[in-house]
């Protein structure tokens, strides 16, 4: 997948995610979040962009809940 297609899909996914968070209707907001997540997953799973995948992995590992689970498993 070309880099510009990945950027467009990531932009659309962010737009849908934030639009879903601000929507007053819970069902439509959830649908927008699901569509945004699906667009992001298309880029991550089918884009084969290693740099993007590494950045997402680093961001996921820096989440507080992931850090707590990692510390608990080490003990």
C-alpha positions, 0 to 999 in steps of 0.5 A: 500500500502506498504511503499516501494511502496509509496516511489518508486512512489513518487520517480518516480513522482519527477523524472517525474516532474523535467524531465518535467520541463527541457524538451524543448518540451512543450507538452512532458514536460506537459505530464511528469508533468501530469504523475508525478502528477498522480503518486503522487496522487495515493500515496496520495489517495490510499496509506492511509499514514496519515503522508504523507498526513499531511506533504503535507497539511502543505506544501500546507498551507505554500504556499504564495498564500494559506497564503494570501487567509487565511489572507484575509478571516479572515478580 
